[in-house]
Amino acid sequence: MSDRLKFIIPLVLFAITIAFAFDNRMDEVVWPFFSMIAFILYFIVFKKGSEDEEDSGNNLPAQSTIAKIPYSTYYGEELNFSDEELAAILTKRFSYYTNLSPALQTRFIERLQNFIAAKIFKIHDSNCFKEMPVLISAAAIQLTFGLEKYLLPNFDFIHVYPEEFMRVQDSICFLEGNVSGHAVNLSWKHFLQGYADAADGQNVGLHELAHALYYQTFIVGENIDHTFRDSFDHFNSYGNKVFEQELKPGNDLYSDYALKNFQEFWAESAEIFFEKPAAMKESYPQLYDTIKTLLNQDPYNKTSF
């Protein structure tokens, strides 16, 4: 039906209703009045349905596709990994763990068990490996191993995608990882790449968990580690100087992406601190010492606490 008729028909019905009312023909008012209402409601619903159909066909294909990706949900408290299983996975794939003393390895496993039990893992892939919750949780324990509070309780969910995934909020882009709401989202492919070479300064797991640690401390403001919170001002002080220094030609310890903003600078600082401690210590010794105090770890000397 043309747009003109959609306008004319209810107008005519309205005119008939008014005419009958003025002539006191109340018995005949009912049918044009309700016909007009029914006509208007029909086209409101029809238009809304058409708009929804148009949106689903043009504007939201990526989001709709993501929603339809099957995923498996694992409640960490039900996974029931033995300490021996965790140690075997870590020994095979996690060099940070193998460099710890036996006593610290025991502490690491204990914390790892607690962290896994506190999370819900959503694996967006038909292939789900037990290494996924173990190694991603281990990255969180690595980052926070020198801290008293390490569970990051604001982040109930850990989403694992097989590779890059799409974000549609704000702008459409592909991500290797991000932190959103109560979730840490990671590409398994890129997570493994980060730990395959533990000395290249690129580790998406540490990067996103550094964002999560900051968010838990300064945005949520609950269950915070006071050592981390109280030391972060020193990181801000020295970090801003390094940030400005890295903007100048000839300084390339940090990537261009890290210089996008100070939050990205902090997250990449955590990556470099663990993966290229000698380079950071040589280029920016005060910054290295600040992060050493901030996280209560010293990867250059392979010590904690």
N, C-alpha and C positions, 0 to 999 in steps of 0.2 A: 504494500500500500504506500502511496506517495505521502511525503511529509505534509503536503497541502491538505489532503483528505484527513490525515490524523489530527489536523487542527480544526478543520471545518466541521466534522461530524460531532465532536463533543460540544462545539459552539452552537450548532443547530439544536442539539438535544437540550442544551441549557436554555436556549431561547424558548423552546416549546414548553419546558418546565415552568418558566416564568409566566408565559402567556396563560397556561392553564391555571396557575395560582391566582393571577389577577382576575380571571373569570370565575373564580371560586369553583372550578372543576377539579376538586381535590382528589376525587377517585381516579382521575386520569393523569394526575401529576406523578403518580408513583412510577409508571413504566418509563417515561423519558428520563426521570431523575436517576433511577437505578441503572438504566442503560448507559447513561453518561458516566456514572461512577465505575461501572464494570469496564467500559471502554477505556477509560483513563488508566485504571489499575492494570488492565491487560497489557497495554503498551509500555507501562513502566516496567513490568516484569519482563516483557519481551525485549525491551531495550537493554535491561541489565544483563539478561542472558546472552544477548548478542555481543555486548561489550566483554563479558567474561570469556566467551568463545574466541573473540578477537585477541584478547590478551593472551590466552593460552596458546594461540597459534603464532603470535608474533613477538611478544615482549618477554615471556617467561620460559622459553624452552630450556635454558640451562638449569634454572631452578627446579623445574618440573622433572628434568632428567635426574638431578641429584636426589630428589625426594624418592624416586623410584628405584634407586640403586639398592639392592638387598644388602642387609648387614646383619651381623650376628652380635648379640649382646652377651657380655660376660661380666658377671658380678665378681669383683675381685675376691670378696670374702668366701666365694664358693669354689675358687680355682684350686685351692689346697695344694700348692706346690710344696714339695719337701725341700728342706735346706740343701739336700744333695742335688736335687734337680736344678735349683737356682745356681748353685756353685758350678755345676757342669756347664750351664749356658754361659755364665759370666766368664769362666776360664777360657771358653772357646772364642768369645766375641768381644770381651770387654777388658781391655788392657789396664784400665784404671784400677779395676778390682785385683788383677793379678799382681800389680805393683804394691799392694797393701801388705802390711804384716799380717800374720795369721790372726792376731787379736783384732785388728781392724777389719779383716775380712769377716770375722764373726759378727762384728758390730754392723757391717754393711748389710749382711744377709738379714739380720734382725730388722733393720730399718726397711729393707726392701720388702719383707713380708708384710710389715705394717702399712706401707704405702700401697701395695697391690690390693690389700684387703679393704682399703678406704676408697677405692675407685671403681667406676663402671666403665668397661672398655667396649666400644662399639667399632667393630671391624667391618669396614665397607668394602668387602671383597669376598669372593667365594672361597678363597684360600686363607684360612686362619691358622697362624702358627703360634705355638706357646711362647716363642721368643718375643712376640710383639708386646704383650703386657710386661714381660720381664725386663726387656732391654730398655723400653721407654721409661719404665719406673726406675730402672737403674740410673738413667741419665739424670732424673730428678734427685736421686740420692747422691750422685756424684756432685752435683751443683751445691747441694745443701749439707754435705757431709760434715762440715765444720760448724754447723749451726745447731742450736737446740731445737728449734721448730722447723720441721721439714715436710710435713704432710700436705701443705698447700690446700687446706680444706675447702676453699672457695671453688676449686676446680674438681667437681665430682666426676666429670666425664672426660675420657680420653678417646677421641675419634682417630681411627687409623685408616687412611686411604692408601690404595696400592701405589699411586703416584700423585702428580700434581692434581689439585682439586680446585674447583671454581668457587670464588666468592662472588655473590651477586649484590650484597648490600653495598651502598655507596657507589661502588663502581665494579664492573665486571673484570675480574682478573684471575690469573692462575696463581696458586700459592703452593709452596713447599711445606708451609706450616703457618699457623697463626693461633692467637689466643682470643677467644670470644665468649663473653658471658661467663658461664660456669664450665667451659670446655677448653681443652688443649687439643688442637687439630694438627695432625702430622701426616706427611707423605712417607710411607714405609720405605719406598725406594730411596728417597733422599736422606732419611734417617740412617739407613744402613751405610750409605755413601759417607756420611759424616764420621762414622766410626771405623770405616774401612781404612781410612788414612787419618790416623790420630795426630798428625803433625802438620796439617795443611791450614789450620786456622778456620776451617769451615765445618760447622756442626749444627745442623738445624734443630736437633733435639735440645742441646744446651741453649741455643739461641731463644727458642720459644719458651723454655722453662725459666730462663732469666727474665723474660717478660712476665711470666706468671708469678715469679717470686716478687718482682717489683709491684705488680698489681695487688697481690695479697697483702703486701706491707703498707703501701701508701694509698691505695684506692679503697680496698675493703677495710683495712685497718683493724682486722681481727686476727687472732692467733698469729701474731707477728713475732719475729725473732728480734729482740731488742738490740743485739749486737749488730745485726745487719742494718736495722733502722738508724741506730745512732752513728754508725760509721759512714752512712751513705753521703752525708754532707761533705766529707773529705773526698769521696769519689767525685762528687759534683765539682768541687774546687779544682782538683788536678785534671779531671776529665775534660772540663771546659777548655783548659789550656792546651791539652793534647788535641782536642777537637779542632781548635783554631789552627794549631800547628799542622794537622793533617790536611787542612784545606789548601795549604801552600804547596807548590810544585816540589817534587823531590821527596815527599814523605808519603809512603804507600804501605804502611803496616795495615791500615784499615782499608776496607773496600769503599767504593763510592756510595754504596747503599747505606753503609754505616754513618755516612756524613749527611744523610737525608734529614735526620733530626737526632736529638740527644737520646731518645729512647732506643733507637736503633744502634746508636753508639754504645750504649750500656750493654745491650744484648750481644753485640759483636765483641765487646771487651771480654765478656765471659768466655766466648769461644776461643779467643786468642790467648787468654790467661791460661786455659787448660791445654791448648794444643800447640801454642808457640810461646811458652813462658820465657825461653831464653831471648827470643826476639823482642818481646815486650820489655823485659828487664833491661836489655841493652839500650833500646830506643827511649824508653820512658820509665826509668827506675822508680821514680816517685809514684807513678800511677800503678806500677806493679805492686809496690809495697802497700799501697792503699787498698787494692783489691785483695791482697793477701790478708790484710786485717779484716776487710769487709766479709770475706767468706771463711776466714780462719783456716786457710789452707796455703800450702806452698808447693805447687806442682814442679817448680824449678828444682827443688831439692827432694821432690817426691815425699813430702811429709804433710800430715794433717795435724791441726791443733797446735 
